[in-house]
Amino acid sequence: MPKIRFFCAVSMDGFLAAPDGSVAFLDRFEGDYGYNDFIGSVGAVVMGRKTYDVTRANGQWPYEGKRAYVLSRNRLNTEYGHAKLVPDGDSLITRLDLLDEDDGDVWVVGGGEVHRLFLDAGKVDEIDLFVMPVILGDGVPLFDGGATLVNMTLAGNDVFADGVVRLTYRPA
């Protein structure tokens, strides 16, 4: 059974991106940080509409060969570029076709609303959180919206020479 995973970088103050959605604060970091191994284990990606739009604006689609779902309130289930638009995130989470595939894990790419949706549904198996040595002051939070208590257990950690810290968590 595929795992549902987060694999994301955040600033030290907990932001995924600047207020405009930019992730330019990551440009100075050149390490792989395990990304190539991770993406090789992924069969599907899930993201919100804003994350999709920023990804598409950056040029080449980085998830070629992966099933891709975009959660959006604005359009119905139709093909939208490289991804399938899904109007109701709750139904996506419970749909068996997302979980039954044998082609790899499901990467919840983001943003904060999508992270919160999966976390609130209790559908997160693992979080790889990369804390970048940068303070943004404001931006897109890792978990958007109301607070739900979710107990996690630290399953691993790595410290990289450039100050990046990888924390791996699993539900307690």
N, C-alpha and C positions, 0 to 999 in steps of 0.2 A: 504494500500500500504506500503510495507516495506520501511524503511529508509536506506539510504546508510551512513554508519558511519565510522569514524576513532576512534580508542581507543588505544592510544599509549603513551609510556613513552619516554621522551627525556631528554638529559642532559641540564643543564642550558644554554649551548652554542648551543643548537638546533640539537644535533645528536641523531639518533635512535640507533646507534651501533658504535663500534670501527671500525677503517679502515678495519679490517679483518672480519667484520660482527658479531663479538662477542658482546653479551649483558651481559657479566659477571659483568659489572658495576651495574646491577640491583640486583645482588645476595644478597647484604646486606639489601635489603628492603623486609620485610616479610609480609607487610599488604596486605589485599584483595583489598582495594581501590575501591570496587564496582564491581570487575571483575566477581564474580559468578553470580550476577544479570544480568550483561551485557551479558555474554556468554549464559545465558539462554534465552535471547531475540534474539539471532542470529540464522539464518537458513542457511547462506552461508558465506564463507570466500573467499577473493580474495587476492592474493599475487603475487609478482614477483618471478622469478625463483631462485634468490639468497636467498631470504627469505625462500622459500620452502626448498632449500638445507640445510640451517642452521637449520631449524625446524626439518627436517628429521634426521639430524646428531645428534640432541640432544636426540634421542631415541624415545619413544612412541609418536605417532601422537596425538596432543592435541585437535584436532577438530573432534573427532569421532562423527558420526551422523550428521555432517554438510556437505552441498554441498560445494565442494572446487574447486576453479579455480586457475590455475597458468598461469600467463602471461609470455610467453617466445618466443624469436625470433628463438630458436634453433630447435624446434620440432613442428610437426603438431598436430591437435586435436586427441590425443590418451590418453588412460588411463596411468597415470604415478603414480603408487603407489595409494595413497588415493585421488588424485586430477585429474581433467581433465585439460590437457594442452590446452591453447588457444594461437595461434600464433599472434593474432591481438587484442590488448587491446581495440582499438576504437570500434570494432564490439561487443566485450563483453559488453561494457558500454551501447550500444544501443539495445542489445538483450532483448526482452521482457521476455524470460524465467528466466532471473536473477531477474527481478523486479516483476513478476506476482505471484511468489510463496507465499503461505500463511504461510510458516513455520518460519518466522521471518525476522529480519533485515539482511542487507548485511554488513559484517565487512571487510573493506579494511585494511588488516593487514599491508601491506607495500611491499617493501621499498619506498624510496624517489621518484623513477621514477613512481611507481604505484600511490602513493599519488598525484603526480603532474598531472598524466593523468586524474584522476577522478576530481581533482580540476579544471583543465583547461576545462573539458567538462561540468562544472557546475552541476555535479552529486553528490555533497556532501550535505547531510542534517544536519549532526551534527559531530563535532569534540570534543572528550574528550581527552585533552592533559594533561598528567601528567609530570610536570616539576620536575625532580629529582635533589636534591642538590648535583650535581656532575658536574665537568667541564672536558670534555674529550679532548678538544683541537683540535681534528680532528676526522673524521669518516664519517658515512653514514648520510647525512642530511635528515631532515624531509621532505623537498620538494626539489627534485633534478631538475636540469635543469633551463631553463629561468624563468624569473619572469613574472607572470600574476597577475594583481591587482584583488584581491578578497576581497570585504568588508565583514567583519564578525561582528556579535553582540555577546557580552558576555552574555550567558544565565544562567550561574551559576559558582560558584567557591567553592572549599573546601580546607582547609588547614589541613594537618594531623600532628600529634605530631612529626613524624620523619622528618619533613621539606618538605615533598612532597606536591606539590600544584596541584590540579585538576582544570583545566579551561575548561569550556564547551562553545563552540562557535556554532553559527548557521549562515548561510548566511544572510546578511543584506537585 
